[in-house]
């Protein structure tokens, strides 16, 4: 059974890059070798694996990658650190910010 990995690397400039691959070690090597000049990580090397998750279905992995790519830096940091309380709070604060209360007072 093939595995797909959603991963986050910590770039040398302190930013994160989120990607998907079926060959995690090879993909990390590609990032660090600068194989793809147009890749976000090319000018931000070296990179280090910060987090990854395995998926058995490619569509599940793609969904996870897209979701994480939409997250803030702080929310990704909470995921990397396994801080699920902060992850939940950051999710709620974003929902609250995008849906302000309509009550006045």
ABEGO torsion letter per residue (X at the ends): XBBBBBBBBBBAAGBBBBBBBABAAAAAAAAAAGABAABAAAAAOBBBBABBBBBABAAAAAAAAAAAAABBAAAAAAAAAGBAAAAAAAAAAAAAAABBBABBX
